Amino acid sequence: MKIEYDEDTCIGMFQCVAEWDEFTKDESKGKAVLEDSEEVEDGVFVREVPEDAELDAKFAARTCPVDAITIYDDDGEQLIP
């Protein structure tokens, strides 16, 4: 499973931070940070989700009020949102 985070869409509500500890706050930018991710295009970050963290990652995506977080299965199919 992969998670994609669009920093430009993020409005800094930090609900994802409360759901998964791989999201942290960047108070100076007012945005969340997806730890250990790779920037694949300007402002879009991607990383693999460990199997034991899949539920937390899904909760993080579901709680984002602006859908800045997308979850994909191993075949590349979008699961959330």
NORMOFEN-V566019 format. One record per residue. N is the residue number from 1. RES is the residue in one small letter. D_FIRST is the distance of its C-alpha to the first C-alpha in Angstrom with 1 decimal. Layout:
BEGIN
n & res & d_first
N & RES & D_FIRST
N & RES & D_FIRST
END
This chain:
BEGIN
n & res & d_first
1 & m & 0.0
2 & k & 3.8
3 & i & 6.9
4 & e & 10.2
5 & y & 13.5
6 & d & 16.9
7 & e & 19.6
8 & d & 22.4
9 & t & 21.4
10 & c & 21.2
11 & i & 24.5
12 & g & 24.3
13 & m & 24.3
14 & f & 22.0
15 & q & 20.6
16 & c & 17.1
17 & v & 18.9
18 & a & 20.3
19 & e & 17.0
20 & w & 14.9
21 & d & 16.9
22 & e & 14.6
23 & f & 16.3
24 & t & 20.0
25 & k & 23.1
26 & d & 24.9
27 & e & 28.2
28 & s & 29.9
29 & k & 27.7
30 & g & 27.0
31 & k & 23.3
32 & a & 20.2
33 & v & 18.6
34 & l & 14.9
35 & e & 15.7
36 & d & 14.8
37 & s & 13.4
38 & e & 14.9
39 & e & 17.0
40 & v & 16.3
41 & e & 19.1
42 & d & 21.7
43 & g & 20.2
44 & v & 16.6
45 & f & 14.2
46 & v & 10.6
47 & r & 8.8
48 & e & 6.0
49 & v & 5.5
50 & p & 7.7
51 & e & 7.9
52 & d & 11.0
53 & a & 10.0
54 & e & 7.5
55 & l & 10.8
56 & d & 12.2
57 & a & 9.6
58 & k & 10.1
59 & f & 13.8
60 & a & 13.9
61 & a & 12.8
62 & r & 15.3
63 & t & 18.0
64 & c & 18.2
65 & p & 21.5
66 & v & 21.1
67 & d & 17.5
68 & a & 16.7
69 & i & 13.1
70 & t & 10.6
71 & i & 7.1
72 & y & 5.7
73 & d & 4.5
74 & d & 5.0
75 & d & 8.4
76 & g & 8.3
77 & e & 9.6
78 & q & 9.9
79 & l & 9.5
80 & i & 11.3
81 & p & 14.0
END
